[in-house]
């Protein structure tokens, strides 16, 4: 790890915040994808029932 000097705390905090935000973004993307997939499957089932 490079020597960050007197700004080590700020740099490491920025890295940590970035990782947290990226993790949150990935989690929200996965959650929304699952929700949309469920909605599409439900809509497909309803359409199939309509068409018999």
TABEL-V862491 format. One record per helix or strand of 3 or more residues. SS is the DSSP state (2 for helix, 1 for strand). FROM is the first residue (numbers start at 1). TO is the last residue. Records with the same first field share a line. If there is no record, write none. Layout:
SS: FROM-TO + FROM-TO
This chain:
2: 5-51
